[in-house]
Amino acid sequence: MTALTIARPQREGISAQPVRDATAIAGRALRALPQEMETVIPPIFIALFFFVINIGTLQHLTQSHIHGFDIKAFMLPTAILIGVTGVSRAGSLVLDIQDGYLDRLLLTPVRRLAILVGHMVADVAIACMLTVPILILAFAIGVHIQTGVPGALAFVAMACLWSLAFAGFGYAIALKTGNPAAVNSSFLLFFPFLFMTSSYVPRSQLTGWLSTIAAWNPVTYILEGLRSLVTQGWRWESLGKAVLAIAVVAVVSLSLSLAALRGRTRQG
């Protein structure tokens, strides 16, 4: 009886420590955010800018040629992806590498994986916050989500999962290079994927080589899944393809970031 009583708290402490480590690191990353608003304001501004400009440019053209086509609802997922993609605490992790904080952290009993997980938890929280002003603007100009409140929550969750999947590339670059310029340029990886897809017109309107690339582009299926929630209702096939596309990107990016973390900890 005594042995079991003693052993149980030990097992609970062991299982809880990674959670505590990740929570502490996530809290530190979020507390530093007010001093680093330059990492958050530009993505929001760019997303809102493109959202408004694209609607103003394409609304008359699409409404006059495609009956019943809502360009505002169509462009909302594109704006959301622009807003949440590439937003991560990888830049602050680079600063931790440069000022030696990461090396000091590695001397503590903190779990190595918790360092990466904690930053990514903070990324998900930030991505959720970034969707709010974009959605508020969308609702203000008349966008209606066909799936209601549950669909809006699913919309935000999918956007945040995509943000997390893409963030893995930034962490891989940060841990591998320790170079802030290289991390800042990681967002450029996304732009070709965004424009070679159905970001501005339905996929059925794409032709030639662009249609072929879009068919293999995971961002295409993420956009279609998000749009189904806004304009069509619960289309499980579209949502399944979107989740699968996010998972494929996540497997690649997180594998790279974990490999970079192992290399960095061995080096430290």
Secondary structure, DSSP 4 states (H G I P E B T S, - for coil): -HHHHHHHHHHHHHHHHHHHHHHHHHHHHHHTGGGGGGGTHHHHHHHHHHHHHHHHHHHHHHHHHSTT--HHHHHHHHHHHHHHTT-STHHHHHHHHHTTHHHHHHTSS--HHHHHHHHHHHHHHHHHHHHHHHHHHHHHTT---TTHHHHHHHHHHHHHHHHHHHHHHHHHHHHHH--HHHHHGGGGGHHHHHHSSSSSS-GGG--HHHHHHHHH-HHHHHHHHHHIIIII---HHHHHHHHHHHHHHHHHHHHHHHHHHHHHHHH-
